[in-house]
């Protein structure tokens, strides 16, 4: 399963000084049976409340292509690379 290709982080403010922020936050979220995402939680943030809120909102907008015959929700904890 991989996240959608376009607009991965569409709600993170564009004008942030990433030299002072963590560009590799850790995030936990649930992928539901239909491929939608819910229960997004920041495990290790960027250091910016605005960037973290934008990251959560961006991930909530993701839609995965669910595997065939998937009948369970999956919780993932991942390290995001914000370039």
C-alpha positions as semicolon CSV with decimal commas, in nm:
position;residue;x (nm);y (nm);z (nm)
1;X;0,000;0,000;0,000
2;X;0,132;0,340;-0,082
3;X;-0,019;0,687;-0,031
4;X;-0,152;0,893;-0,319
5;X;0,114;1,051;-0,537
6;X;-0,017;1,405;-0,572
7;X;-0,039;1,668;-0,302
8;X;0,097;1,450;-0,022
9;X;0,143;1,742;0,215
10;X;-0,100;1,993;0,068
11;X;-0,201;2,148;0,402
12;X;0,147;2,216;0,542
13;X;0,218;2,590;0,519
14;X;0,451;2,664;0,228
15;X;0,656;2,928;0,406
16;X;0,832;2,748;0,689
17;X;1,199;2,764;0,784
18;X;1,279;2,392;0,767
19;X;1,639;2,454;0,878
20;X;1,499;2,487;1,232
21;X;1,240;2,209;1,212
22;X;1,238;1,830;1,213
23;X;1,190;1,722;0,850
24;X;1,137;1,359;0,955
25;X;0,832;1,355;1,185
26;X;0,687;1,025;1,301
27;X;0,313;0,977;1,247
28;X;0,065;0,704;1,337
29;X;-0,263;0,652;1,151
30;X;-0,528;0,395;1,066
31;X;-0,611;0,286;0,713
32;X;-0,972;0,175;0,705
33;X;-1,108;-0,111;0,495
34;X;-1,220;0,132;0,222
35;X;-0,873;0,291;0,199
36;X;-0,957;0,611;0,384
37;X;-0,736;0,733;0,668
38;X;-0,842;0,819;1,022
39;X;-0,707;0,857;1,376
40;X;-0,391;1,043;1,267
41;X;-0,154;1,113;1,557
42;X;0,181;1,287;1,569
43;X;0,429;1,062;1,752
44;X;0,731;1,289;1,699
45;X;0,648;1,630;1,556
46;X;0,823;1,880;1,335
47;X;0,862;2,139;1,609
48;X;0,600;2,364;1,449
49;X;0,236;2,338;1,561
50;X;0,125;2,477;1,223
51;X;0,330;2,221;1,028
52;X;0,209;1,936;1,251
53;X;-0,156;2,041;1,210
54;X;-0,107;2,066;0,833
55;X;0,058;1,724;0,826
56;X;-0,235;1,567;1,014
57;X;-0,488;1,732;0,782
58;X;-0,287;1,622;0,475
59;X;-0,267;1,260;0,588
60;X;-0,639;1,256;0,672
61;X;-0,702;1,348;0,306
62;X;-0,502;1,050;0,176
63;X;-0,690;0,766;0,012
64;X;-0,523;0,427;-0,031
65;X;-0,618;0,162;-0,282
66;X;-0,724;-0,117;-0,048
67;X;-0,596;-0,465;-0,118
68;X;-0,858;-0,704;-0,249
69;X;-1,044;-0,893;0,021
70;X;-0,913;-0,661;0,293
71;X;-1,149;-0,688;0,588
72;X;-0,949;-0,522;0,864
73;X;-0,822;-0,177;0,952
74;X;-0,446;-0,133;0,964
75;X;-0,257;0,101;1,197
76;X;0,074;0,226;1,062
77;X;0,343;0,423;1,236
78;X;0,578;0,579;0,983
79;X;0,856;0,833;0,961
80;X;0,765;1,094;0,701
81;X;1,035;1,257;0,486
82;X;0,930;1,613;0,414
83;X;1,172;1,736;0,148
